Amino acid sequence: MVAVARVRWYFRRKVTRVIEEINVRLNIDLPQFKLTRRQVLIDRLFHDARVQAAAEAYCRERAVPRSVALQQVDRYAREIVPAFNAYLYFRIGYWIAKRIAHFLYRVRLGYADSAALAAVNPKSAVVFLINHRSNMDYVLVAFLAAERVALSYAVGEWARCGRCSR
């Protein structure tokens, strides 16, 4: 058990160093929720009073057992809460994205409105809309934006267009 604790401490220390380096070198202040374990965020969302009230209302409206509604809440919570590991994202993911982008393309940033980006409230979220012309879009956005922001991708239930028509 002591060996497991030492290994966990070693990796936690490496992650902490990466986060400190990111905050200084890239001028990124990672939000606290991105440093919180995913299961903790899922539990917070699941047990939120408004979510529980919505589940109760769902049970009344559809005459379904509470357990069915809570299973659906759990499924949605697991789907929408991001899994984020700063070490993997900035040390490995960024390096891979950069290498792939430079291998396949001559990457040049034509214009960046630095003044407008600097004027954005640090507590705000900037949303990038990708047109899905290629699967490379995600790699390019990850590489080009990684020095300014930590990205999260919204996919899942909303991305399943076949279910939208039902």
VMD Tcl script that draws the C-alpha trace (Angstrom):
set ca {
  {0.00 0.00 0.00}
  {2.90 2.36 0.76}
  {4.32 1.77 -2.73}
  {1.01 2.79 -4.30}
  {0.96 5.98 -2.21}
  {4.51 6.82 -3.29}
  {3.70 6.29 -6.95}
  {0.56 8.43 -6.61}
  {2.60 11.16 -4.88}
  {5.27 11.05 -7.61}
  {2.74 11.51 -10.42}
  {0.76 14.14 -8.49}
  {3.99 16.11 -8.02}
  {4.71 15.93 -11.77}
  {1.20 17.14 -12.58}
  {1.53 20.01 -10.11}
  {4.81 21.09 -11.72}
  {3.23 21.00 -15.18}
  {0.30 23.12 -13.97}
  {2.66 25.67 -12.41}
  {4.70 25.80 -15.63}
  {1.55 26.21 -17.73}
  {0.30 29.08 -15.58}
  {3.61 30.95 -16.02}
  {4.76 30.04 -19.54}
  {1.43 30.09 -21.35}
  {-0.35 32.67 -19.19}
  {-3.19 30.24 -18.58}
  {-4.94 30.06 -15.26}
  {-6.59 26.66 -15.19}
  {-10.05 26.77 -13.60}
  {-10.32 24.82 -10.36}
  {-12.94 22.45 -11.78}
  {-10.37 21.22 -14.33}
  {-8.11 20.21 -11.47}
  {-10.87 18.43 -9.57}
  {-11.27 14.69 -9.95}
  {-13.98 13.80 -12.46}
  {-15.92 11.58 -10.04}
  {-16.19 14.44 -7.55}
  {-17.67 16.70 -10.25}
  {-20.13 13.97 -11.29}
  {-21.23 13.52 -7.66}
  {-21.69 17.28 -7.20}
  {-23.82 17.50 -10.33}
  {-25.85 14.40 -9.48}
  {-26.62 15.63 -5.95}
  {-27.30 19.25 -6.92}
  {-30.67 20.38 -5.50}
  {-31.91 21.68 -8.88}
  {-30.98 18.45 -10.65}
  {-32.74 16.38 -7.97}
  {-35.82 18.65 -8.23}
  {-35.83 18.21 -12.01}
  {-35.61 14.43 -11.56}
  {-38.58 14.51 -9.17}
  {-40.59 16.58 -11.66}
  {-39.66 14.11 -14.40}
  {-40.93 11.23 -12.24}
  {-44.26 12.96 -11.63}
  {-44.78 14.00 -15.26}
  {-43.94 10.63 -16.77}
  {-45.02 8.36 -13.92}
  {-41.68 6.58 -13.80}
  {-39.90 5.23 -10.73}
  {-37.34 7.50 -9.08}
  {-34.58 4.95 -9.71}
  {-35.16 5.18 -13.48}
  {-34.91 8.96 -13.42}
  {-31.76 8.85 -11.29}
  {-30.14 6.36 -13.65}
  {-30.75 8.80 -16.48}
  {-29.36 11.68 -14.40}
  {-26.23 9.62 -13.70}
  {-25.83 8.77 -17.39}
  {-26.15 12.43 -18.42}
  {-23.78 13.58 -15.66}
  {-21.11 11.09 -16.79}
  {-21.60 12.23 -20.36}
  {-21.28 15.96 -19.82}
  {-18.61 16.15 -17.10}
  {-15.26 16.38 -18.88}
  {-12.27 14.22 -18.08}
  {-9.24 16.49 -17.99}
  {-5.67 15.67 -17.12}
  {-3.38 18.70 -17.37}
  {-0.26 16.58 -17.68}
  {-1.61 14.50 -20.56}
  {-3.17 17.53 -22.24}
  {-0.20 19.89 -22.15}
  {2.75 17.51 -22.14}
  {1.61 14.72 -24.44}
  {-1.50 15.92 -26.29}
  {-0.07 19.30 -27.26}
  {3.18 17.73 -28.46}
  {1.33 15.13 -30.57}
  {-1.06 17.74 -32.02}
  {1.85 20.02 -32.92}
  {3.80 17.22 -34.63}
  {0.79 15.97 -36.61}
  {-0.22 19.48 -37.66}
  {3.29 20.34 -38.87}
  {3.66 17.00 -40.61}
  {0.41 17.35 -42.59}
  {0.16 21.12 -43.05}
  {2.17 24.28 -43.29}
  {0.57 25.81 -40.22}
  {0.44 29.61 -40.20}
  {-1.75 31.85 -38.09}
  {-2.87 34.63 -40.42}
  {-4.55 36.88 -37.89}
  {-5.12 36.97 -34.19}
  {-6.93 39.84 -32.51}
  {-4.78 39.88 -29.38}
  {-6.40 43.05 -28.04}
  {-9.90 41.57 -28.27}
  {-8.75 38.30 -26.68}
  {-7.04 40.21 -23.87}
  {-10.30 42.12 -23.24}
  {-12.27 38.91 -22.63}
  {-13.13 38.45 -18.97}
  {-10.91 35.64 -17.57}
  {-14.00 34.10 -15.94}
  {-15.75 33.86 -19.33}
  {-15.76 30.92 -21.68}
  {-14.63 31.27 -25.27}
  {-16.41 28.90 -27.64}
  {-14.81 27.64 -30.85}
  {-17.23 26.31 -33.43}
  {-15.67 23.76 -35.75}
  {-17.34 23.06 -39.07}
  {-16.36 19.37 -39.13}
  {-14.93 19.57 -42.63}
  {-12.29 17.13 -41.48}
  {-11.28 15.22 -38.39}
  {-8.10 17.27 -38.43}
  {-10.07 20.31 -37.21}
  {-9.81 19.11 -33.62}
  {-6.06 18.60 -33.85}
  {-5.49 22.03 -35.41}
  {-7.67 23.82 -32.86}
  {-5.96 21.96 -30.01}
  {-2.55 22.96 -31.32}
  {-3.36 26.58 -32.21}
  {-5.36 27.42 -29.10}
  {-3.43 25.39 -26.50}
  {-1.06 28.23 -25.67}
  {-3.98 30.43 -24.58}
  {-6.70 28.11 -23.28}
  {-7.36 24.61 -22.02}
  {-9.93 23.14 -24.37}
  {-12.94 20.99 -23.65}
  {-14.99 19.41 -26.41}
  {-18.78 19.22 -26.31}
  {-19.84 15.95 -27.85}
  {-22.18 13.18 -26.93}
  {-25.94 13.38 -26.60}
  {-26.10 16.64 -28.54}
  {-23.91 15.28 -31.30}
  {-26.19 12.34 -32.07}
  {-28.20 13.94 -34.85}
  {-30.20 10.76 -35.49}
  {-31.89 11.20 -32.09}
  {-32.79 14.86 -32.74}
  {-35.61 13.95 -35.14}
  {-37.33 11.62 -32.65}
}
mol new
graphics top color blue
foreach p $ca { graphics top sphere $p radius 0.5 }
foreach p [lrange $ca 0 end-1] q [lrange $ca 1 end] { graphics top cylinder $p $q radius 0.2 }
display resetview
